[in-house]
Amino acid sequence: MRMVETETDSPGPGVDVMEIRPPRDLGDIAHLGLTLPEAKQLLARVQQAVVAAQAHEHAVLRPDCSSCGGGCHIQAWRLHRVATLFGVVEVRLPRFRCVSCRHNETCVNWPSHCRSTPELDKLRAHFSALMPYRVAAGVLAHLLPVEAGKSPETLRGHALKIGERLRDAPAVKPAAAAASITVTVDSTFIRSCHDGERHLEVRVGNVETSDGSRQVFGAVAKAGTDIAVLIRRGLETVGRTAATTLTAFTDGCPGLRSILAEAGVTKPPIADWFHIAMRLQHAKQAASRLSTDEPGRIQAKTAIVAEVERLHWRIWHGKARNARRTLERIGKVMHVFKGERGHRTTGVPSRKLWHALREVDNYLRSQSTRLVNYAERYRAGLRVGADLSEWRSDPLRWHRLAPRSAIGDHMPKVTVYKVKLLQRDNG
């Protein structure tokens, strides 16, 4: 295989890249075409030949001095080793010096300490964001003729540098302003499995417009990254103006509400339905496990299950102020479960039910000013929670956490897929 330059008036002999001798026998399908090692070697040699031709054309240039405008001559040559998407290449670049003022010129606008191309850095960061660093390094080494940056530590360093660059980059404003923007913020803890190591609080969220434009952000608390700055930049990127209507969702954490206020979201956020529904789900599960070994307990369990379902319906339809009625009605029949025995691993169901209901009551009292009619918002196609997996795109989750009476004809069709779980690498 030979590369020949065709744009010149008199094409030269070209450059021999690689000699390929494929087997002529096609009796075995394994002999069909190039193998992966041959393709990787071919790409690497073609890349080196193309870079050598580019460097030769660059050396012919004689730039003007940026200081006095005089002519420049070659002062010295410098060899650069750069990792590209198709292997590491060696580039021999000249350094120029002005004849008049002795000013040095390089005639290239490369970043300082440049060791890889932006395309390779982008691919490394993309793979590192989708899978563990060790797996990403293995995929790159398997598919591409990359000789540098195969180790997980190298990929981690590149991904962190790209992240710092994106964090400090100015926001790019869209051409059209957004009429309404929804901001969601949530937090979770990543607990260490080893004693003595610290736990991390991760704050994540997104900003989304009604037409689907979206920006996702995330940061570790007390790690030097101001998440309020990330939220403001996300709002600017999707087109926030002074006339834009902002709607925010958080759970009951006051720290998240202060972050939103610092980011410029002055309107009080709406209580996240997902956190409410999970508390109600705990109460439903505890009610379903109540004992039915006596006739009085059978009737009491039926009444309690109906009341818990009615409590779910009330909160979903914005009638949370009547939640105390459910607790009072359940409290009148709870005495029949006195002396109930539970399993040694799961505990007493009646005690777990009462604890779950008190937790729901305390949560509703603390978030009473932030509760809305979630059913009305959902029917209007608006968000009802801060969970990044939106209810519209996850009908199974909505079916599980929405009241049965609210489903009706609003339940979208669901396609169920079987998913095989793979063991994730520790890296």
C-alpha positions as CSV (number, residue, x, y, z in Angstrom):
1,M,0.0,0.0,0.0
2,R,1.5,3.3,-1.2
3,M,0.4,6.9,-0.5
4,V,0.8,9.3,-3.4
5,E,0.1,13.1,-3.2
6,T,-2.2,14.1,-6.1
7,E,-2.6,17.8,-5.7
8,T,0.9,18.7,-7.0
9,D,1.6,19.2,-10.7
10,S,4.1,16.3,-10.8
11,P,3.1,13.5,-8.4
12,G,6.1,12.0,-6.8
13,P,6.8,8.3,-6.2
14,G,4.8,8.4,-3.0
15,V,5.4,6.7,0.4
16,D,5.3,3.0,1.0
17,V,3.0,2.5,4.0
18,M,2.6,-1.2,4.4
19,E,2.9,-4.5,2.5
20,I,-0.2,-6.6,2.9
21,R,-0.2,-10.3,2.0
22,P,-3.7,-11.7,2.7
23,P,-4.2,-15.5,2.3
24,R,-5.7,-16.3,-1.1
25,D,-7.7,-19.2,0.3
26,L,-11.2,-18.2,1.4
27,G,-12.0,-21.7,2.6
28,D,-11.8,-20.3,6.1
29,I,-13.9,-17.2,6.9
30,A,-11.2,-16.1,9.3
31,H,-9.0,-15.2,6.3
32,L,-11.5,-12.7,5.0
33,G,-10.0,-9.2,4.8
34,L,-7.7,-7.5,7.3
35,T,-7.3,-8.7,10.9
36,L,-7.6,-6.2,13.8
37,P,-3.8,-6.1,14.4
38,E,-3.2,-5.5,10.7
39,A,-5.8,-2.7,10.6
40,K,-4.3,-1.1,13.7
41,Q,-0.8,-1.2,12.2
42,L,-2.1,0.2,8.9
43,L,-3.9,3.1,10.6
44,A,-0.8,3.9,12.6
45,R,1.5,4.0,9.6
46,V,-0.9,6.0,7.5
47,Q,-1.2,8.5,10.3
48,Q,2.6,8.8,10.6
49,A,2.9,9.3,6.8
50,V,0.2,12.0,6.8
51,V,1.8,13.8,9.7
52,A,5.2,13.7,8.0
53,A,3.7,15.3,4.9
54,Q,2.0,18.0,7.0
55,A,5.3,18.8,8.8
56,H,7.2,19.0,5.5
57,E,4.7,21.5,4.1
58,H,4.9,23.5,7.4
59,A,8.7,23.7,7.2
60,V,8.5,25.4,3.8
61,L,6.7,28.4,5.3
62,R,8.6,31.5,6.2
63,P,6.3,33.5,8.6
64,D,6.6,37.2,9.1
65,C,7.8,38.5,12.4
66,S,4.9,39.4,14.8
67,S,7.1,42.1,16.4
68,C,8.6,44.1,13.5
69,G,7.1,42.4,10.4
70,G,10.4,41.3,9.0
71,G,11.3,38.0,7.4
72,C,12.1,34.9,9.5
73,H,14.6,32.1,8.9
74,I,14.8,28.7,10.5
75,Q,16.8,28.7,13.7
76,A,16.5,25.1,14.9
77,W,14.3,22.0,14.8
78,R,12.4,20.4,17.6
79,L,11.0,16.9,17.7
80,H,7.5,16.5,19.3
81,R,5.9,13.2,20.2
82,V,2.1,13.5,20.1
83,A,-0.5,10.9,20.9
84,T,-3.3,10.8,18.3
85,L,-6.4,8.7,17.8
86,F,-4.4,6.4,15.5
87,G,-1.1,6.1,17.4
88,V,1.8,8.2,18.6
89,V,3.4,10.2,15.9
90,E,6.7,12.2,15.8
91,V,6.5,15.7,14.4
92,R,9.7,17.6,13.4
93,L,8.8,21.3,13.6
94,P,11.0,24.2,12.9
95,R,11.6,27.3,15.1
96,F,12.0,30.6,13.3
97,R,13.9,33.8,14.2
98,C,13.5,37.2,12.7
99,V,16.6,38.5,10.9
100,S,16.1,42.1,12.0
101,C,14.9,42.1,15.7
102,R,16.0,38.5,16.5
103,H,12.4,37.7,17.8
104,N,11.5,34.0,17.9
105,E,8.5,32.6,16.1
106,T,7.0,29.1,16.2
107,C,4.2,29.4,13.6
108,V,2.0,27.0,15.5
109,N,-0.7,27.7,18.1
110,W,-0.4,24.5,20.1
111,P,-1.2,24.5,23.8
112,S,1.8,24.4,26.1
113,H,3.1,20.9,27.0
114,C,0.9,19.4,24.2
115,R,1.1,15.6,24.3
116,S,-2.2,14.5,22.7
117,T,-4.7,15.8,20.2
118,P,-8.1,17.2,21.2
119,E,-9.9,14.4,19.4
120,L,-8.1,11.7,21.5
121,D,-8.7,13.7,24.7
122,K,-12.4,13.9,23.9
123,L,-12.7,10.2,23.2
124,R,-10.8,9.4,26.5
125,A,-13.1,11.6,28.5
126,H,-16.2,10.2,26.8
127,F,-15.3,6.6,27.5
128,S,-14.2,7.5,31.1
129,A,-17.6,9.0,31.7
130,L,-19.5,5.9,30.5
131,M,-17.5,3.1,32.2
132,P,-14.8,2.5,34.8
133,Y,-11.3,3.8,33.9
134,R,-9.8,0.4,33.7
135,V,-12.5,-0.8,31.3
136,A,-12.2,2.3,29.2
137,A,-8.4,1.8,28.9
138,G,-8.9,-1.8,27.9
139,V,-11.4,-0.8,25.2
140,L,-9.1,1.9,23.7
141,A,-6.2,-0.5,23.7
142,H,-8.2,-3.2,22.1
143,L,-9.7,-1.1,19.2
144,L,-7.3,1.7,18.5
145,P,-3.5,1.7,17.9
146,V,-3.0,4.1,20.9
147,E,0.4,3.6,22.4
148,A,0.1,6.2,25.2
149,G,-2.5,6.6,27.9
150,K,-3.5,2.9,28.3
151,S,-3.4,2.9,32.1
152,P,-6.5,3.8,34.1
153,E,-4.5,6.4,36.0
154,T,-3.7,8.2,32.7
155,L,-7.4,8.2,31.6
156,R,-8.5,9.5,35.0
157,G,-6.0,12.4,34.8
158,H,-7.2,13.3,31.3
159,A,-10.9,13.1,32.3
160,L,-10.3,15.4,35.3
161,K,-8.5,17.9,33.1
162,I,-11.3,17.9,30.6
163,G,-13.8,18.4,33.5
164,E,-11.8,21.4,34.8
165,R,-11.8,22.9,31.4
166,L,-15.5,22.5,30.9
167,R,-16.2,23.8,34.4
168,D,-14.2,27.0,33.7
169,A,-15.5,27.5,30.2
170,P,-18.0,30.4,29.7
171,A,-21.6,29.5,29.0
172,V,-22.7,29.6,25.4
173,K,-26.0,31.4,25.2
174,P,-28.6,30.0,22.7
175,A,-30.1,32.1,19.9
176,A,-33.6,32.0,21.4
177,A,-34.6,32.7,25.0
178,A,-36.4,30.1,27.0
179,A,-40.0,30.9,28.2
180,S,-39.9,28.5,31.1
181,I,-37.1,26.4,32.7
182,T,-37.4,23.6,35.3
183,V,-34.5,23.2,37.8
184,T,-34.1,20.0,39.7
185,V,-31.5,19.4,42.5
186,D,-31.1,16.3,44.6
187,S,-28.3,14.9,46.8
188,T,-27.1,11.5,47.8
189,F,-24.3,10.0,49.9
190,I,-21.6,7.6,48.6
191,R,-20.5,5.7,51.7
192,S,-17.1,4.1,51.9
193,C,-17.0,0.4,52.5
194,H,-13.8,0.8,54.5
195,D,-13.5,2.0,58.1
196,G,-11.9,5.4,58.6
197,E,-12.6,6.7,55.1
198,R,-14.8,9.7,54.5
199,H,-18.3,9.6,53.0
200,L,-19.0,11.8,50.0
201,E,-22.1,13.9,49.5
202,V,-22.9,14.3,45.8
203,R,-25.3,16.9,44.6
204,V,-26.7,16.4,41.1
205,G,-29.5,17.9,39.0
206,N,-30.4,19.4,35.7
207,V,-32.0,22.4,34.0
208,E,-34.6,21.7,31.3
209,T,-36.7,23.8,29.0
210,S,-40.2,23.0,27.7
211,D,-38.7,22.2,24.2
212,G,-36.3,19.6,25.6
213,S,-33.1,21.6,25.9
214,R,-31.2,20.3,28.9
215,Q,-28.0,20.8,30.9
216,V,-26.9,18.3,33.6
217,F,-24.7,19.3,36.5
218,G,-23.1,17.6,39.5
219,A,-20.5,18.3,42.2
220,V,-19.2,16.8,45.4
221,A,-19.9,18.8,48.5
222,K,-16.9,20.5,50.1
223,A,-14.6,19.6,47.1
224,G,-14.0,23.1,45.8
225,T,-16.7,23.2,43.1
226,D,-19.4,25.7,43.6
227,I,-22.6,24.0,42.4
228,A,-24.5,27.4,42.4
229,V,-22.1,28.5,39.7
230,L,-22.9,25.4,37.7
231,I,-26.6,26.0,38.0
232,R,-26.3,29.6,36.9
233,R,-24.2,28.6,33.9
234,G,-26.7,25.9,33.0
235,L,-29.5,28.4,33.2
236,E,-27.6,30.8,30.9
237,T,-26.8,28.0,28.4
238,V,-30.5,27.0,28.0
239,G,-31.6,30.6,27.5
240,R,-32.7,32.2,30.8
241,T,-33.7,35.8,30.7
242,A,-35.4,38.2,33.1
243,A,-38.8,37.1,31.7
244,T,-38.1,33.4,32.0
245,T,-40.3,31.5,34.4
246,L,-38.3,29.3,36.8
247,T,-39.7,26.2,38.5
248,A,-37.5,24.3,41.0
249,F,-37.8,20.8,42.6
250,T,-35.9,19.6,45.7
251,D,-36.5,17.3,48.6
252,G,-36.8,18.5,52.2
253,C,-33.1,19.5,52.5
254,P,-32.8,23.2,53.4
255,G,-29.2,23.2,52.1
256,L,-30.5,22.6,48.5
257,R,-33.0,25.4,48.8
258,S,-30.3,27.8,49.8
259,I,-28.2,26.7,46.9
260,L,-31.0,27.4,44.5
261,A,-31.5,30.9,46.1
262,E,-27.8,31.6,45.6
263,A,-28.1,30.5,42.0
264,G,-30.8,33.0,41.3
265,V,-33.9,30.9,41.7
266,T,-35.9,33.1,44.0
267,K,-39.3,31.3,43.8
268,P,-39.6,28.6,46.5
269,P,-39.1,25.1,45.1
270,I,-41.8,22.5,44.9
271,A,-41.5,19.4,47.1
272,D,-40.3,16.4,45.1
273,W,-43.0,13.9,44.6
274,F,-40.5,11.0,44.4
275,H,-39.4,11.5,48.0
276,I,-43.0,11.7,49.2
277,A,-44.0,8.6,47.2
278,M,-41.2,6.5,48.6
279,R,-42.3,7.3,52.2
280,L,-45.8,6.3,51.2
281,Q,-44.5,3.1,49.6
282,H,-42.9,2.1,52.9
283,A,-46.2,2.6,54.7
284,K,-48.0,0.5,52.0
285,Q,-45.6,-2.3,52.4
286,A,-45.9,-2.3,56.2
287,A,-49.7,-2.3,55.9
288,S,-49.7,-5.2,53.5
289,R,-47.7,-7.3,56.1
290,L,-50.1,-6.8,59.0
291,S,-51.2,-10.0,60.7
292,T,-54.6,-11.6,59.8
293,D,-54.6,-14.4,62.3
294,E,-57.8,-13.1,64.0
295,P,-61.1,-12.0,62.5
296,G,-60.8,-8.5,64.1
297,R,-57.4,-8.1,62.5
298,I,-58.6,-9.0,59.1
299,Q,-61.2,-6.2,59.1
300,A,-58.6,-3.7,60.6
301,K,-56.0,-4.5,58.0
302,T,-58.6,-4.0,55.2
303,A,-59.5,-0.6,56.6
304,I,-55.8,0.4,57.1
305,V,-54.8,-0.6,53.6
306,A,-57.7,1.5,52.2
307,E,-56.8,4.5,54.4
308,V,-53.1,4.4,53.3
309,E,-54.2,4.3,49.7
310,R,-56.6,7.2,50.4
311,L,-53.7,9.1,51.9
312,H,-51.7,8.5,48.8
313,W,-54.6,9.8,46.6
314,R,-55.0,13.0,48.8
315,I,-51.3,14.0,48.6
316,W,-51.2,13.3,44.8
317,H,-54.3,15.5,44.3
318,G,-53.0,18.4,46.5
319,K,-55.2,17.6,49.5
320,A,-52.4,16.9,52.0
321,R,-53.9,19.1,54.6
322,N,-56.4,16.3,55.2
323,A,-53.6,13.7,55.9
324,R,-54.2,13.9,59.7
325,R,-57.6,12.2,59.1
326,T,-55.9,9.1,57.9
327,L,-53.6,8.9,60.9
328,E,-56.6,9.4,63.3
329,R,-58.7,6.7,61.6
330,I,-55.8,4.3,61.6
331,G,-55.0,5.1,65.2
332,K,-58.5,4.0,66.2
333,V,-58.1,0.4,64.9
334,M,-54.4,-0.1,65.7
335,H,-55.2,-1.4,69.2
336,V,-56.3,-4.8,67.7
337,F,-52.7,-5.5,66.7
338,K,-51.5,-5.1,70.3
339,G,-49.3,-8.1,71.1
340,E,-48.6,-8.8,67.4
341,R,-45.4,-10.8,66.9
342,G,-43.1,-10.1,64.0
343,H,-40.5,-12.1,62.2
344,R,-37.1,-12.0,63.8
345,T,-35.6,-10.4,60.7
346,T,-38.4,-8.1,59.6
347,G,-39.7,-6.9,62.9
348,V,-43.3,-6.2,64.0
349,P,-45.4,-5.0,61.0
350,S,-47.7,-2.8,63.1
351,R,-44.8,-1.0,64.7
352,K,-43.2,-0.4,61.3
353,L,-46.4,0.9,59.9
354,W,-46.9,3.4,62.7
355,H,-43.3,4.5,62.4
356,A,-43.7,5.0,58.6
357,L,-47.0,6.9,59.0
358,R,-45.4,9.3,61.6
359,E,-42.5,9.9,59.2
360,V,-44.9,10.8,56.4
361,D,-46.8,13.1,58.8
362,N,-43.6,14.9,59.9
363,Y,-42.5,15.2,56.3
364,L,-45.8,16.7,55.2
365,R,-45.8,19.1,58.1
366,S,-42.3,20.4,57.3
367,Q,-43.1,20.7,53.6
368,S,-46.7,21.9,53.8
369,T,-45.9,25.2,52.0
370,R,-44.2,23.4,49.1
371,L,-46.8,20.8,48.2
372,V,-48.9,21.2,45.0
373,N,-51.5,19.3,43.0
374,Y,-49.2,16.8,41.4
375,A,-52.0,15.1,39.5
376,E,-52.8,18.3,37.8
377,R,-49.2,19.0,36.8
378,Y,-48.8,15.5,35.5
379,R,-51.9,15.7,33.3
380,A,-50.5,19.0,31.9
381,G,-47.3,17.2,30.9
382,L,-45.2,19.0,33.6
383,R,-42.6,17.6,35.9
384,V,-43.6,16.3,39.3
385,G,-40.2,15.4,40.8
386,A,-36.5,16.1,40.9
387,D,-35.6,12.5,39.8
388,L,-33.4,12.7,36.7
389,S,-35.3,9.7,35.2
390,E,-38.5,11.7,34.3
391,W,-41.9,10.2,34.9
392,R,-42.8,10.6,31.3
393,S,-39.8,8.4,30.2
394,D,-40.3,5.9,33.0
395,P,-44.0,4.9,33.0
396,L,-43.3,1.8,35.1
397,R,-42.0,3.9,38.0
398,W,-44.9,6.3,37.7
399,H,-47.3,3.4,37.7
400,R,-45.8,2.1,40.9
401,L,-45.7,5.4,42.8
402,A,-48.9,7.1,41.6
403,P,-52.3,6.3,43.2
404,R,-54.3,3.6,41.4
405,S,-57.3,5.9,41.0
406,A,-55.0,8.4,39.2
407,I,-53.8,6.0,36.5
408,G,-57.0,5.5,34.4
409,D,-56.4,6.3,30.8
410,H,-53.4,8.4,31.5
411,M,-51.1,5.4,31.8
412,P,-48.9,5.2,28.6
413,K,-48.2,1.9,26.9
414,V,-45.2,0.1,28.4
415,T,-42.7,-2.0,26.5
416,V,-40.8,-4.4,28.9
417,Y,-37.3,-5.5,28.0
418,K,-35.2,-8.2,29.6
419,V,-31.8,-6.9,30.7
420,K,-28.8,-9.1,31.5
421,L,-26.8,-7.7,34.4
422,L,-23.0,-7.8,34.0
423,Q,-20.6,-7.7,36.9
424,R,-18.9,-4.3,37.0
425,D,-15.2,-4.1,37.3
426,N,-13.9,-2.8,40.6
427,G,-12.0,0.0,38.8
